[in-house]
Amino acid sequence: MSFLPSQNSHTLVQRLIDDIKKRAEEHAKRYARPKIRGSYAQSMIPSRVAALPSRSPHSLWKARNEQHSSKNGMLQGDYFTRLVDSSPKPRVLRSAHHPVAIHLLKLTHSASYRKYRKLVLLTSAKLIREYCARHGSCSRIYTTSHENPLLLEKGVRADKVLICSQKLLQKVSDLHSYERGIVAEVSYPQPSQHLGNASLVVCVAPGGRSEESATLASIMRTAQALQWQAIWLLKHGAHDFLDPLSIRASQNCLDTTPYVSGDTQEAIAFANENRLLICICSEGGDTFESDHLQQSFKQHHGVMLLVGKQPKELVNVATKINISTASKRWHKFSDTVDDTEATHYKLDSFTKSCILLYLVRKYMHSSAPRSPYIV
């Protein structure tokens, strides 16, 4: 015997279903989002905008995202703020895999990353003091403790201070020991737009090894101490002299000495335009006291000294100068010492370049101003 619903029960069920549909429609109308589409949207858009060709959904999303990013640029902060916010915030930064540590290691070892981020690292307390005296404050300081004596000095200021382990700072600074270490993150020293009336220029070719770069950086520091006016850095891949080791060797001289970067042809054109004698230390060249070399110095307005592993194009047009201990500029041995028994030392090219920097400055261009922008 099958069960057949009565007409009254069927009517009751239908009423319940209709009531549920009605309530659902009212709920949907009450909480529905307003849609600006159709004729209303066309009335809100100017006619000249409506006449533009339609764009794909991806391009519309990209444009809307760029507009949102531009409006909220101040809220998002700079790259470092986003880097810190995207990772855990330990009280002491120890891991080399932390995004901030990776950022520091890239600043240490990658010249292209330094140039892209416009940041370099100072790993000497003396350099940090001098930088703050010139520019006011550092971007960030990394140290092992807030009680570091350098932080207590009045002239040392930074926008942010982060605590790192001594081992991490030692790795970032490229040092064997770094007790009570401190690292400052500062702005990238920008090259000059021009070198003015420079008459004493050192043309440096970056070396492939870190030891060569540090030695060349020391020569740049010597040139600055002897008041040579400018530095020309030959473009050679992504090499520069702004890694922590080279900055310590050069005493951050690129921050105070005008410098430009250019290729070989640009260096030759600059020397010809400013009447600079291109010279290089080489065996078999003229001695500094030779009449031929002295006449060449007088015929030119200044000197461009080539240092480092220079390309053949520059070496071929350069005047070779030989620097030796037998020169008349050196102190003579005592009369009681036999010349045959005197020890003769063979100087390397870097030492000869430093000696030539001194000789040219003292005997040929002693009255030249320290700055190339002073006539």
RAFEN-V525644 format. One record per run of one state. SS is the DSSP state (A for helix, B for strand, O for the rest). FROM is the first residue (numbers start at 1). TO is the last residue. If there is no record, write none. Layout:
# RAFEN-V525644
SS:FROM:TO + SS:FROM:TO
This chain:
# RAFEN-V525644
O:1:6 + A:7:31 + O:32:37 + A:38:44 + O:45:46 + A:47:50 + O:51:56 + A:57:71 + O:72:72 + A:73:76 + O:77:78 + A:79:85 + O:86:92 + B:93:93 + O:94:98 + A:99:109 + O:110:110 + A:111:117 + O:118:118 + B:119:122 + O:123:124 + A:125:135 + O:136:137 + B:138:138 + O:139:139 + B:140:143 + O:144:148 + A:149:152 + O:153:157 + B:158:158 + O:159:160 + B:161:164 + O:165:165 + A:166:173 + O:174:181 + B:182:187 + O:188:199 + B:200:205 + O:206:209 + A:210:225 + O:226:229 + B:230:234 + O:235:243 + A:244:250 + O:251:252 + A:253:255 + O:256:257 + B:258:262 + O:263:263 + A:264:273 + O:274:275 + B:276:287 + O:288:290 + A:291:299 + O:300:301 + B:302:308 + O:309:311 + A:312:317 + O:318:318 + B:319:322 + O:323:348 + A:349:364 + O:365:375
